[in-house]
Amino acid sequence: MNSLFKYNFLLASILLWTSCSQESPSEGEYKIYDPGKMQVITTVLNPELQSMAILYGNSLAYNAALEGEGNHVEGEQYTFVTWNYRENPRWFGSNINEDLISVEKLRVTKDQNGFIDFDYAIELGTPLPVGGRQLSTKDRIAYLLDYHPAVLP
């Protein structure tokens, strides 16, 4: 019984030591984004700019993206989050997110006359250029709404 206690004590000590020795991220790092109850519509990888992005949406947004007809309803909400990426040192051939570049939000609303309208805002950072140029707000909205969900067979 004494050797079992020593073994468990040694194992617990090693686990405690290794968990405490890992570097914690600095306070300035912001690598994770919590989308709340939104679901992933699609992911985007841009090797030229070494960036990756995720388009999140609520269920209304996901359904509109899935249909792909360009028909939108009030209440759709989209969030487009972009990070720099770097090679994953622990898994050959894969990348992991690094610094957060931008967070964009898009809501589908109705105007005073009851027509569909889009409320676009940049919550953080500056969106990356598309095709080498910064898009106008109108073009940025169209760019975000043009994505379709990644569907597995």
ABEGO torsion letter per residue (X at the ends): XAAAAAAAAAAAAAAAAAAAABBBBBAABBABBBAEABBBABBBBBAAAGBBBBBBBBAAAAAAAAAGAGBBBBGBBBBBBBBBBBBBAABBGBBBBBBBABBBBBBBBBBAAGBBBBBBBBABEBBBBBGGBBBBAAAAAAAAAABBBBBBX
